């Protein structure tokens, strides 16, 4: 047996090892009951439940995000899952059920799963998910690595007790990739697995943000996969409306359910999905770098 490996193979193994260490550290930091639920659900693949969609929701808790801004993101997601529009969209699927997990993200060793994979197939289940989310303590991250977040989130599908349907990662954030592996490289790897990446950039409504073209940045550097799109939030105060609209767009299997309220910044990464006239072909105006390499923001 040849135990030698080249430098490229070594780097690949090291990256995977770091991703797995971060993932399992996060999973085992969950309460004991959540850990027990995970181990009991993932044992036998044949026992996994089929769903219409597996969704990872990633909330930005990097150093640039204040306590109140982190709260507004979490509350926005919780409010969305309590909203009739989102519940109706979930039930419009062929199976009428989805699986969701919620992640606080910043950089490799600070990413954490807050709410483990949860089946949502009714209003009661959606409200219960929202309640668990709001009762979970906030984490505190460091650095801003969208690439680390994508690696971490894609690994979660491998331990999901559900299967079938689309696999989607939702990335919300108020800035670009500042550390970790090159973002375009990681995005390509994640999309190659059949995972769709959608984006929710949180832009400064007054134009004071140092990264004024964040919406275009997410279009050009973050989203990927068939039908991927960007939904802009005009500041953290607008996050609740934006995430609700984004979730309904992702979850709706009936075009009539998709909201068309302003602002209409929704673009696809590739060919528009059938019967989705509100999704237009991607024409990103962003031509800058995808990585800024400034870990401490």
C-alpha positions as YAML, in Angstrom:
chain: A
units: angstrom
residues:
- id: 1
  name: UNK
  ca: [0.00, 0.00, 0.00]
- id: 2
  name: UNK
  ca: [1.34, 3.45, -0.96]
- id: 3
  name: UNK
  ca: [0.97, 5.79, 2.01]
- id: 4
  name: UNK
  ca: [2.68, 8.75, 0.39]
- id: 5
  name: UNK
  ca: [0.65, 11.73, -0.78]
- id: 6
  name: UNK
  ca: [1.47, 14.87, -2.70]
- id: 7
  name: UNK
  ca: [1.23, 18.39, -1.34]
- id: 8
  name: UNK
  ca: [-2.11, 19.00, -3.08]
- id: 9
  name: UNK
  ca: [-3.63, 15.86, -1.58]
- id: 10
  name: UNK
  ca: [-2.32, 16.79, 1.85]
- id: 11
  name: UNK
  ca: [-3.86, 20.27, 1.68]
- id: 12
  name: UNK
  ca: [-7.21, 18.79, 0.59]
- id: 13
  name: UNK
  ca: [-7.19, 16.31, 3.48]
- id: 14
  name: UNK
  ca: [-6.25, 19.07, 5.91]
- id: 15
  name: UNK
  ca: [-9.08, 21.30, 4.74]
- id: 16
  name: UNK
  ca: [-11.60, 18.49, 5.09]
- id: 17
  name: UNK
  ca: [-10.29, 17.65, 8.54]
- id: 18
  name: UNK
  ca: [-10.64, 21.26, 9.69]
- id: 19
  name: UNK
  ca: [-14.18, 21.46, 8.30]
- id: 20
  name: UNK
  ca: [-15.18, 18.24, 10.05]
- id: 21
  name: UNK
  ca: [-13.57, 19.34, 13.34]
- id: 22
  name: UNK
  ca: [-15.54, 22.59, 13.22]
- id: 23
  name: UNK
  ca: [-18.78, 20.82, 12.32]
- id: 24
  name: UNK
  ca: [-18.56, 18.19, 15.05]
- id: 25
  name: UNK
  ca: [-17.46, 20.73, 17.64]
- id: 26
  name: UNK
  ca: [-20.60, 22.68, 16.80]
- id: 27
  name: UNK
  ca: [-22.88, 19.66, 16.86]
- id: 28
  name: UNK
  ca: [-21.54, 18.40, 20.18]
- id: 29
  name: UNK
  ca: [-21.92, 21.84, 21.74]
- id: 30
  name: UNK
  ca: [-25.69, 21.42, 21.35]
- id: 31
  name: UNK
  ca: [-27.76, 20.41, 24.37]
- id: 32
  name: UNK
  ca: [-27.66, 16.69, 25.15]
- id: 33
  name: UNK
  ca: [-31.19, 16.16, 23.88]
- id: 34
  name: UNK
  ca: [-30.31, 17.65, 20.49]
- id: 35
  name: UNK
  ca: [-27.23, 15.41, 20.26]
- id: 36
  name: UNK
  ca: [-29.35, 12.35, 21.10]
- id: 37
  name: UNK
  ca: [-31.88, 13.32, 18.42]
- id: 38
  name: UNK
  ca: [-29.10, 13.64, 15.83]
- id: 39
  name: UNK
  ca: [-27.49, 10.28, 16.61]
- id: 40
  name: UNK
  ca: [-30.84, 8.47, 16.61]
- id: 41
  name: UNK
  ca: [-31.94, 10.01, 13.30]
- id: 42
  name: UNK
  ca: [-28.85, 9.44, 11.14]
- id: 43
  name: UNK
  ca: [-28.14, 5.77, 11.90]
- id: 44
  name: UNK
  ca: [-29.85, 4.01, 8.98]
- id: 45
  name: UNK
  ca: [-30.21, 5.79, 5.59]
- id: 46
  name: UNK
  ca: [-33.35, 3.75, 4.73]
- id: 47
  name: UNK
  ca: [-35.10, 5.27, 7.72]
- id: 48
  name: UNK
  ca: [-34.59, 8.84, 6.52]
- id: 49
  name: UNK
  ca: [-37.73, 10.79, 5.65]
- id: 50
  name: UNK
  ca: [-38.19, 12.33, 2.21]
- id: 51
  name: UNK
  ca: [-38.85, 16.08, 2.07]
- id: 52
  name: UNK
  ca: [-39.41, 18.68, -0.63]
- id: 53
  name: UNK
  ca: [-36.48, 20.82, 0.49]
- id: 54
  name: UNK
  ca: [-33.50, 20.66, 2.86]
- id: 55
  name: UNK
  ca: [-32.60, 24.20, 3.92]
- id: 56
  name: UNK
  ca: [-29.62, 25.56, 5.85]
- id: 57
  name: UNK
  ca: [-30.25, 29.12, 7.08]
- id: 58
  name: UNK
  ca: [-27.00, 30.93, 7.85]
- id: 59
  name: UNK
  ca: [-27.13, 34.06, 10.03]
- id: 60
  name: UNK
  ca: [-24.16, 36.48, 10.11]
- id: 61
  name: UNK
  ca: [-22.76, 36.97, 13.65]
- id: 62
  name: UNK
  ca: [-19.32, 38.22, 12.60]
- id: 63
  name: UNK
  ca: [-17.48, 41.03, 14.36]
- id: 64
  name: UNK
  ca: [-19.22, 43.73, 12.31]
- id: 65
  name: UNK
  ca: [-22.66, 42.59, 13.53]
- id: 66
  name: UNK
  ca: [-23.95, 44.07, 16.78]
- id: 67
  name: UNK
  ca: [-26.04, 42.22, 19.35]
- id: 68
  name: UNK
  ca: [-29.18, 44.00, 18.15]
- id: 69
  name: UNK
  ca: [-28.42, 43.27, 14.49]
- id: 70
  name: UNK
  ca: [-27.92, 39.57, 15.26]
- id: 71
  name: UNK
  ca: [-31.23, 39.61, 17.14]
- id: 72
  name: UNK
  ca: [-33.04, 41.22, 14.19]
- id: 73
  name: UNK
  ca: [-31.79, 38.45, 11.87]
- id: 74
  name: UNK
  ca: [-32.94, 35.71, 14.21]
- id: 75
  name: UNK
  ca: [-36.28, 37.38, 14.94]
- id: 76
  name: UNK
  ca: [-36.83, 37.90, 11.21]
- id: 77
  name: UNK
  ca: [-36.41, 34.18, 10.53]
- id: 78
  name: UNK
  ca: [-38.63, 33.23, 13.49]
- id: 79
  name: UNK
  ca: [-41.34, 35.68, 12.41]
- id: 80
  name: UNK
  ca: [-41.18, 34.32, 8.87]
- id: 81
  name: UNK
  ca: [-41.84, 30.74, 10.01]
- id: 82
  name: UNK
  ca: [-44.82, 31.97, 12.00]
- id: 83
  name: UNK
  ca: [-46.22, 33.75, 8.95]
- id: 84
  name: UNK
  ca: [-49.09, 32.25, 6.99]
- id: 85
  name: UNK
  ca: [-47.38, 32.97, 3.63]
- id: 86
  name: UNK
  ca: [-44.37, 30.82, 4.53]
- id: 87
  name: UNK
  ca: [-46.49, 27.99, 5.95]
- id: 88
  name: UNK
  ca: [-48.68, 27.99, 2.82]
- id: 89
  name: UNK
  ca: [-45.57, 27.88, 0.63]
- id: 90
  name: UNK
  ca: [-44.20, 24.88, 2.58]
- id: 91
  name: UNK
  ca: [-47.48, 23.03, 2.21]
- id: 92
  name: UNK
  ca: [-47.63, 23.76, -1.54]
- id: 93
  name: UNK
  ca: [-44.87, 21.21, -2.22]
- id: 94
  name: UNK
  ca: [-45.54, 17.69, -3.42]
- id: 95
  name: UNK
  ca: [-44.92, 16.26, 0.05]
- id: 96
  name: UNK
  ca: [-45.88, 19.37, 1.99]
- id: 97
  name: UNK
  ca: [-42.86, 19.21, 4.26]
- id: 98
  name: UNK
  ca: [-39.31, 20.56, 4.47]
- id: 99
  name: UNK
  ca: [-36.30, 20.15, 6.77]
- id: 100
  name: UNK
  ca: [-34.51, 23.20, 8.19]
- id: 101
  name: UNK
  ca: [-31.41, 23.81, 10.28]
- id: 102
  name: UNK
  ca: [-30.15, 27.20, 11.55]
- id: 103
  name: UNK
  ca: [-26.49, 28.23, 11.73]
- id: 104
  name: UNK
  ca: [-24.74, 31.23, 13.28]
- id: 105
  name: UNK
  ca: [-21.71, 31.85, 11.07]
- id: 106
  name: UNK
  ca: [-18.60, 33.99, 11.12]
- id: 107
  name: UNK
  ca: [-15.43, 31.94, 10.48]
- id: 108
  name: UNK
  ca: [-14.18, 28.35, 10.63]
- id: 109
  name: UNK
  ca: [-13.83, 27.72, 14.36]
- id: 110
  name: UNK
  ca: [-16.78, 29.92, 15.36]
- id: 111
  name: UNK
  ca: [-19.56, 28.53, 13.12]
- id: 112
  name: UNK
  ca: [-22.24, 26.83, 15.19]
- id: 113
  name: UNK
  ca: [-25.51, 24.97, 14.65]
- id: 114
  name: UNK
  ca: [-28.16, 26.67, 16.78]
- id: 115
  name: UNK
  ca: [-31.15, 24.55, 15.78]
- id: 116
  name: UNK
  ca: [-30.51, 21.07, 14.43]
- id: 117
  name: UNK
  ca: [-32.37, 19.54, 11.46]
- id: 118
  name: UNK
  ca: [-36.07, 20.04, 12.10]
- id: 119
  name: UNK
  ca: [-39.05, 18.71, 10.13]
- id: 120
  name: UNK
  ca: [-41.64, 21.35, 9.30]
- id: 121
  name: UNK
  ca: [-44.88, 19.96, 7.93]
- id: 122
  name: UNK
  ca: [-47.53, 22.04, 9.68]
- id: 123
  name: UNK
  ca: [-48.19, 25.40, 11.27]
- id: 124
  name: UNK
  ca: [-47.55, 23.89, 14.70]
- id: 125
  name: UNK
  ca: [-44.14, 22.55, 13.62]
- id: 126
  name: UNK
  ca: [-43.19, 25.88, 12.05]
- id: 127
  name: UNK
  ca: [-44.13, 27.82, 15.18]
- id: 128
  name: UNK
  ca: [-42.25, 25.32, 17.36]
- id: 129
  name: UNK
  ca: [-39.12, 25.80, 15.24]
- id: 130
  name: UNK
  ca: [-39.46, 29.58, 15.61]
- id: 131
  name: UNK
  ca: [-39.86, 29.27, 19.39]
- id: 132
  name: UNK
  ca: [-36.78, 27.06, 19.76]
- id: 133
  name: UNK
  ca: [-34.77, 29.49, 17.66]
- id: 134
  name: UNK
  ca: [-35.75, 32.50, 19.76]
- id: 135
  name: UNK
  ca: [-35.00, 30.68, 23.01]
- id: 136
  name: UNK
  ca: [-31.48, 29.64, 21.97]
- id: 137
  name: UNK
  ca: [-28.64, 31.87, 23.25]
- id: 138
  name: UNK
  ca: [-26.80, 33.95, 20.68]
- id: 139
  name: UNK
  ca: [-23.25, 32.97, 19.78]
- id: 140
  name: UNK
  ca: [-20.40, 35.42, 19.26]
- id: 141
  name: UNK
  ca: [-18.29, 35.02, 16.17]
- id: 142
  name: UNK
  ca: [-14.99, 36.37, 14.95]
- id: 143
  name: UNK
  ca: [-13.89, 37.15, 11.44]
- id: 144
  name: UNK
  ca: [-16.04, 36.97, 8.30]
- id: 145
  name: UNK
  ca: [-15.60, 33.92, 6.08]
- id: 146
  name: UNK
  ca: [-18.43, 33.14, 3.68]
- id: 147
  name: UNK
  ca: [-16.28, 30.37, 2.22]
- id: 148
  name: UNK
  ca: [-15.95, 28.72, 5.65]
- id: 149
  name: UNK
  ca: [-19.70, 29.05, 6.11]
- id: 150
  name: UNK
  ca: [-20.38, 27.31, 2.79]
- id: 151
  name: UNK
  ca: [-18.01, 24.43, 3.61]
- id: 152
  name: UNK
  ca: [-19.58, 24.05, 7.07]
- id: 153
  name: UNK
  ca: [-23.15, 24.17, 5.74]
- id: 154
  name: UNK
  ca: [-22.59, 21.74, 2.88]
- id: 155
  name: UNK
  ca: [-21.27, 19.19, 5.41]
- id: 156
  name: UNK
  ca: [-24.56, 19.43, 7.30]
- id: 157
  name: UNK
  ca: [-26.41, 17.79, 4.41]
- id: 158
  name: UNK
  ca: [-24.21, 14.73, 4.85]
- id: 159
  name: UNK
  ca: [-25.52, 14.17, 8.39]
- id: 160
  name: UNK
  ca: [-29.12, 15.15, 7.65]
- id: 161
  name: UNK
  ca: [-31.76, 12.61, 8.70]
- id: 162
  name: UNK
  ca: [-33.78, 13.66, 5.62]
- id: 163
  name: UNK
  ca: [-33.34, 13.19, 1.89]
- id: 164
  name: UNK
  ca: [-34.81, 14.19, -1.45]
- id: 165
  name: UNK
  ca: [-35.87, 17.51, -2.88]
- id: 166
  name: UNK
  ca: [-33.57, 20.48, -3.26]
- id: 167
  name: UNK
  ca: [-30.63, 21.23, -1.00]
- id: 168
  name: UNK
  ca: [-30.31, 24.97, -0.40]
- id: 169
  name: UNK
  ca: [-27.96, 27.15, 1.67]
- id: 170
  name: UNK
  ca: [-29.26, 30.61, 2.58]
- id: 171
  name: UNK
  ca: [-26.45, 33.08, 3.28]
- id: 172
  name: UNK
  ca: [-27.24, 36.40, 4.95]
- id: 173
  name: UNK
  ca: [-24.46, 38.87, 5.61]
- id: 174
  name: UNK
  ca: [-23.39, 42.50, 5.75]
- id: 175
  name: UNK
  ca: [-19.98, 42.20, 4.13]
- id: 176
  name: UNK
  ca: [-17.67, 40.27, 1.76]
- id: 177
  name: UNK
  ca: [-15.48, 37.23, 2.32]
- id: 178
  name: UNK
  ca: [-12.53, 38.35, 4.47]
- id: 179
  name: UNK
  ca: [-10.82, 35.08, 5.44]
- id: 180
  name: UNK
  ca: [-10.72, 31.36, 4.71]
- id: 181
  name: UNK
  ca: [-10.31, 29.70, 1.33]
- id: 182
  name: UNK
  ca: [-11.00, 31.62, -1.91]
- id: 183
  name: UNK
  ca: [-14.77, 32.05, -2.13]
- id: 184
  name: UNK
  ca: [-15.15, 31.22, -5.83]
- id: 185
  name: UNK
  ca: [-13.26, 27.95, -5.33]
- id: 186
  name: UNK
  ca: [-15.50, 26.85, -2.47]
- id: 187
  name: UNK
  ca: [-18.67, 27.96, -4.25]
- id: 188
  name: UNK
  ca: [-17.74, 25.81, -7.25]
- id: 189
  name: UNK
  ca: [-17.22, 22.77, -5.00]
- id: 190
  name: UNK
  ca: [-20.55, 23.26, -3.22]
- id: 191
  name: UNK
  ca: [-22.53, 23.80, -6.43]
- id: 192
  name: UNK
  ca: [-20.88, 20.70, -7.95]
- id: 193
  name: UNK
  ca: [-22.57, 18.67, -5.19]
- id: 194
  name: UNK
  ca: [-25.97, 19.81, -6.46]
- id: 195
  name: UNK
  ca: [-26.45, 22.35, -3.66]
- id: 196
  name: UNK
  ca: [-28.03, 25.73, -4.44]
- id: 197
  name: UNK
  ca: [-26.67, 28.85, -2.73]
- id: 198
  name: UNK
  ca: [-29.01, 31.82, -2.30]
- id: 199
  name: UNK
  ca: [-28.00, 35.16, -0.82]
- id: 200
  name: UNK
  ca: [-29.50, 37.82, 1.40]
- id: 201
  name: UNK
  ca: [-27.08, 40.76, 1.57]
- id: 202
  name: UNK
  ca: [-27.90, 43.32, 4.25]
- id: 203
  name: UNK
  ca: [-27.00, 46.69, 2.74]
- id: 204
  name: UNK
  ca: [-26.83, 50.08, 4.43]
- id: 205
  name: UNK
  ca: [-30.00, 51.93, 3.34]
- id: 206
  name: UNK
  ca: [-28.17, 55.27, 3.71]
- id: 207
  name: UNK
  ca: [-25.22, 54.30, 1.56]
- id: 208
  name: UNK
  ca: [-22.65, 54.65, 4.36]
- id: 209
  name: UNK
  ca: [-21.43, 51.06, 4.14]
- id: 210
  name: UNK
  ca: [-17.81, 50.74, 3.00]
- id: 211
  name: UNK
  ca: [-18.99, 47.98, 0.63]
- id: 212
  name: UNK
  ca: [-21.71, 49.92, -1.19]
- id: 213
  name: UNK
  ca: [-22.28, 47.33, -3.94]
- id: 214
  name: UNK
  ca: [-22.89, 44.38, -1.63]
- id: 215
  name: UNK
  ca: [-25.94, 43.22, -3.61]
- id: 216
  name: UNK
  ca: [-23.87, 42.99, -6.78]
- id: 217
  name: UNK
  ca: [-21.08, 41.28, -4.82]
- id: 218
  name: UNK
  ca: [-23.47, 38.53, -3.68]
- id: 219
  name: UNK
  ca: [-24.65, 38.10, -7.27]
- id: 220
  name: UNK
  ca: [-21.15, 37.82, -8.65]
- id: 221
  name: UNK
  ca: [-19.36, 35.91, -5.88]
- id: 222
  name: UNK
  ca: [-21.76, 34.12, -3.52]
- id: 223
  name: UNK
  ca: [-24.86, 32.62, -5.13]
- id: 224
  name: UNK
  ca: [-24.72, 29.56, -7.35]
- id: 225
  name: UNK
  ca: [-26.70, 26.66, -8.76]
- id: 226
  name: UNK
  ca: [-29.87, 26.39, -10.89]
- id: 227
  name: UNK
  ca: [-32.35, 29.13, -10.01]
- id: 228
  name: UNK
  ca: [-30.11, 30.70, -7.35]
- id: 229
  name: UNK
  ca: [-31.04, 34.27, -6.49]
- id: 230
  name: UNK
  ca: [-30.31, 37.30, -4.32]
- id: 231
  name: UNK
  ca: [-32.84, 39.05, -2.09]
- id: 232
  name: UNK
  ca: [-31.56, 42.35, -0.72]
- id: 233
  name: UNK
  ca: [-32.46, 43.64, 2.75]
- id: 234
  name: UNK
  ca: [-32.28, 47.42, 2.98]
- id: 235
  name: UNK
  ca: [-30.65, 47.43, 6.41]
- id: 236
  name: UNK
  ca: [-31.19, 45.14, 9.39]
- id: 237
  name: UNK
  ca: [-34.60, 46.71, 10.09]
- id: 238
  name: UNK
  ca: [-35.75, 45.42, 6.67]
- id: 239
  name: UNK
  ca: [-34.46, 41.89, 7.30]
- id: 240
  name: UNK
  ca: [-37.82, 40.49, 8.47]
- id: 241
  name: UNK
  ca: [-39.60, 41.47, 5.23]
- id: 242
  name: UNK
  ca: [-36.68, 40.34, 3.08]
- id: 243
  name: UNK
  ca: [-36.27, 36.89, 4.65]
- id: 244
  name: UNK
  ca: [-40.01, 36.22, 4.49]
- id: 245
  name: UNK
  ca: [-40.09, 37.10, 0.82]
- id: 246
  name: UNK
  ca: [-36.97, 35.04, 0.19]
- id: 247
  name: UNK
  ca: [-38.34, 31.96, 1.96]
- id: 248
  name: UNK
  ca: [-41.66, 32.14, 0.12]
- id: 249
  name: UNK
  ca: [-39.79, 32.39, -3.20]
- id: 250
  name: UNK
  ca: [-37.63, 29.37, -2.31]
- id: 251
  name: UNK
  ca: [-40.46, 27.28, -0.93]
- id: 252
  name: UNK
  ca: [-43.29, 28.04, -3.34]
- id: 253
  name: UNK
  ca: [-44.18, 25.31, -5.79]
- id: 254
  name: UNK
  ca: [-47.07, 27.40, -7.14]
- id: 255
  name: UNK
  ca: [-46.02, 30.60, -8.99]
- id: 256
  name: UNK
  ca: [-49.06, 32.51, -7.68]
- id: 257
  name: UNK
  ca: [-47.66, 32.28, -4.15]
- id: 258
  name: UNK
  ca: [-44.43, 34.12, -4.99]
- id: 259
  name: UNK
  ca: [-44.55, 37.75, -3.74]
- id: 260
  name: UNK
  ca: [-43.73, 40.57, -6.14]
- id: 261
  name: UNK
  ca: [-43.36, 43.52, -3.77]
- id: 262
  name: UNK
  ca: [-40.51, 46.02, -4.12]
- id: 263
  name: UNK
  ca: [-37.55, 46.13, -4.14]
- id: 264
  name: UNK
  ca: [-37.40, 43.62, -7.03]
- id: 265
  name: UNK
  ca: [-33.70, 42.66, -6.77]
- id: 266
  name: UNK
  ca: [-34.04, 38.95, -7.46]
- id: 267
  name: UNK
  ca: [-31.80, 37.33, -10.04]
- id: 268
  name: UNK
  ca: [-31.06, 33.78, -11.05]
- id: 269
  name: UNK
  ca: [-27.59, 32.32, -11.35]
- id: 270
  name: UNK
  ca: [-28.50, 30.31, -14.43]
- id: 271
  name: UNK
  ca: [-31.58, 29.51, -16.50]
- id: 272
  name: UNK
  ca: [-34.80, 30.79, -14.86]
- id: 273
  name: UNK
  ca: [-36.95, 28.11, -13.29]
- id: 274
  name: UNK
  ca: [-40.13, 27.10, -15.18]
- id: 275
  name: UNK
  ca: [-43.26, 29.07, -14.28]
- id: 276
  name: UNK
  ca: [-41.29, 31.64, -12.29]
- id: 277
  name: UNK
  ca: [-41.71, 34.86, -14.32]
- id: 278
  name: UNK
  ca: [-40.36, 37.07, -11.52]
- id: 279
  name: UNK
  ca: [-36.91, 35.50, -11.83]
- id: 280
  name: UNK
  ca: [-34.75, 37.11, -14.49]
- id: 281
  name: UNK
  ca: [-31.43, 35.93, -15.98]
- id: 282
  name: UNK
  ca: [-28.42, 36.97, -13.93]
- id: 283
  name: UNK
  ca: [-26.62, 40.07, -15.19]
- id: 284
  name: UNK
  ca: [-24.18, 40.87, -12.41]
- id: 285
  name: UNK
  ca: [-22.43, 44.22, -12.62]
- id: 286
  name: UNK
  ca: [-19.83, 43.20, -10.06]
- id: 287
  name: UNK
  ca: [-16.31, 42.93, -11.45]
- id: 288
  name: UNK
  ca: [-14.23, 43.31, -8.27]
- id: 289
  name: UNK
  ca: [-12.47, 40.72, -6.10]
- id: 290
  name: UNK
  ca: [-14.43, 38.09, -4.17]
- id: 291
  name: UNK
  ca: [-11.94, 38.00, -1.27]
- id: 292
  name: UNK
  ca: [-10.71, 40.97, 0.76]
- id: 293
  name: UNK
  ca: [-8.56, 39.13, 3.34]
- id: 294
  name: UNK
  ca: [-9.30, 41.20, 6.45]
- id: 295
  name: UNK
  ca: [-9.97, 38.63, 9.20]
- id: 296
  name: UNK
  ca: [-10.69, 41.07, 12.04]
- id: 297
  name: UNK
  ca: [-13.90, 42.50, 10.58]
...
